[in-house]
Amino acid sequence: MGNHSTHEKDGLEGSSGTSTPRGSTRGTRSGSSGELQGQQEKAENQTTSLVPVEKLGKLLAQRSQKEDGINGVTENSFTKYVFPKYPELARQFYNYIHRNGKCKNKHIPLSTFKQQCEKILAMLDDSAIIETYVRMFSVEAEEGTVKPDDLRSLLYISYKLSMDYYPEGPQTCIMINKTLTAVIKGCFNNKDSHSVGYVVRWLEEHCHRLVFPVHRYCVHMLATRHRDVEAAGAGAGGGGGAGAGAGGAALELGTPVLERSAWGAAGALPVSAAWLLAATVPPLYSRPARPPQQPHPGGTNASAAWLARLVCALPSHWAPLYSSREHGLGSNRFLHHTLAYRGPTLVVVEGAADSVTVVVCAAQEWRETHQYWGGPDCALVQLYPTYALVERAPKMLYLNTHIRGYPKGLRAGSDPRRPLLALSEGFDAFTFQGAPHALAAIEVWGCGEQSLRDAQLEVKKWQVREAERQRQVKISAADWIEHPDRYLLELAGRPQYNNSSS
């Protein structure tokens, strides 16, 4: 003991033999202290960013204790105060966190509720988000299988959210059952069930943004709902109806607005199909515009990324350019209303007798040429009766109506020898994946900014003015002698081209 004390004393007095290890030990301890301090600050920042969940959990526990007599979070209080407008979503969400938290009773302990909600708020990976909600709506989630009705419930909740927060007010679509059935057919292919992994991969490949509105809404409500619950508690007796509809008032979802002023509500592209296409085609077509970011005092990169998941894209307006039911069916009509629009477009090809409906996604302006063209954002989507992203590739579009020696019509597909879609020259029939179909209607929607549509209309006005000017040109007698129209009139048997004889 004495030698050890002398050795330790010598080290403290700065002996060269023992100062180095003791100095390094002090440095290590200092580094550990700094690391612990940094971890503590990080934990404090994380706790601060998730304060809304803690407040919400305490409020729900108080309501559960008062109304149900249970110390924890009950399904009744969760549905009543968090998702009052969507009881089915509340039930699935509550059962999911109850199952993942391995709760032994029917209620969820407060600590488990906060832990599971924080995990959902922290999700940033797209695949993890899709898998979470597929498992959430799966009845046999523990077995890892998904049934068609499970996926239909999830998709309907996403559609309902998108339509309830539609920029022009709540919307309904009579074609929603047909649209959802097309997605179910495309995913399950008449099978009774699939694994969770298969459904997740199919959604990622064909409509990877379809589940995100549900996640945005859940995150938004978990982060802001405590304010309405507090306001309701401070009001008349803490009723759940107060503020129930205002919880998502600031939520904006990215469903495109269809401007149907040209030919009314009827058309080949219903609102539910636009909602589905917006989740499939590249963001270029839905033109997401971020609203101005609000300053976040003391914010970090992690909090900025977390807030970015809450901010939804402002919707775009898809402007009608051409409808065969309104403007007539023919290649010249299609060219007249589609050309000179310098932005992305969607060409909806509808077959007769509900045979098949296909959408051609063109990222650039349409042009006539004997070569295939298009950027990497061009795509071909089968809308009905089975939904699928058929192909997305560059140089897969073709349009030719007057160049001789080359196939005429409109085509789509990366293989020129076997195009996936081919419209005939007269625009009266088409083949899709080798099968012939009778053509019922064609619609073209412009997905660019309003300035592009205005520029196209200006070009059309200029063309009309130019045609009127050419028609009113006065030709002198000397010019008329050598004019080719004079020769054509003489060949037609009309050498007298004036009214002097009469």
Buried (B, 14 or more C-beta within 10 A) or exposed (E): EEEEEEEEEBBEEEEEEBBEEBEEEEEEEEEEEEEEEEEEEEEEBBEEBBEBBBBBBBBBBBBBBEBBEBEBBBBBBBBBBBBBBBEBBBBBBBBBBBBBBEBEEEBBBBEBBBBBBBBBBBBEEBEEBBBBBBBBBBBEBEEEBBBBEBBBBBBBBBBBBBBBBBBEEEBEBEBBEBBBBBBBBBBBEEEEBBEBEBBBBBBBEBBBBBBBBBBBBBBBBBBBBBBBBBEBBEEEEBEBEBBBEEBBEEBBBBBBBBBBEEEEEEBBBBBBBBBBBBBBBBEBBBBBEEEEEEEEEEBEEBBEEBBEBBBBBBBBBBBBBBBBBBBBBBBEBBBBBBBBBBBBBBBBBBBEEEBBBBBBBBBBBBEEEEEBBBBEBBBBBBBBBBBBBBBBBBBBBBBBBEEEEEEBBBBBBBEEEEBBBBBBEEBEBBBBBEEEBEBBBBBBBBBBBEEBBEBBEEBBEEEEEEEEEEEEEEEEEEEEEEEEEBEEBEEEEEEEEEEEEE
